[in-house]
Amino acid sequence: MVKVKVKLVSWEEIVDWSMRLAENIRASGWRPDVVVAVARGGYVPARLLCDFLEVTDLLSVQSQHWVEAAKMADKAILRYPYKLDMSGHKVLLVDDIVDTGESLMLAREYIMREWRPQELRIATLQWISPVAKIKPDYFLIEVKDWVWFQYPWTRLEDVTQFLSRIFKEVREVTEEDLKRLFEEWYGIHPHELGAYWEMALRRLESKGLLRKADGKYVRIKEQ
Ligand code: AMP
């Protein structure tokens, strides 16, 4: 039984989605003069939107809600707040996905209050409509059944966390069984992960959480 539904996203999909999202923004007749990425998930789409929309001014705010893959923190927080004068500017606030929408709502509220732009609109690649508290002005894909989008910029981090969750329940396992369990839990076969599979295992080993002995992976610390 799959424990977390995961959609493995490729770099090609990211470029294609961002290109099409930019087309939607252009087609609306509205043009931002500043793009603000919500760190960290909004960085790559924001940079691509700047390219496709010919915007040179790119800034960022860090609004954090999900502490690790598919695990939510209680509350969104805005880290490293700073003040700017954005009066007279049209701002496009960009993130990868609206899930609960908490982090974008916080970022929007902060920017409107402290930076005072002439206008602010929101663009994301995905919008999880049944759970989201806000609907972005621009989005490419409406997601009706919740899934964890495993974006390519957070692959090592996510795969490491996915593996470490297995080791909370399993103390000792052969690599073959680990691969089978991983596919059962997340619906992804490790061969789809290329070098990330080995890198994630090595990261767990270097953190002292795992060691390899007699062809098996053994958990060495309570996690
Ligand atoms: P939220 O505040 O719940 O809308 O989500 C904040 C951030 O967490 C998003 O911008 C993503 O970077 C990450 N995130 C939340 N839900 C998902 C998901 N289902 N798939 C991938 N990333 C997600």
Residues whose N, C-alpha, C, O or C-beta is under 5 A from the ligand:
A	BS01	AMP	G41 H65 W66 D95 D96 I97 V98 D99 T100 G101 E102 S103 L104 V147 W148 F149
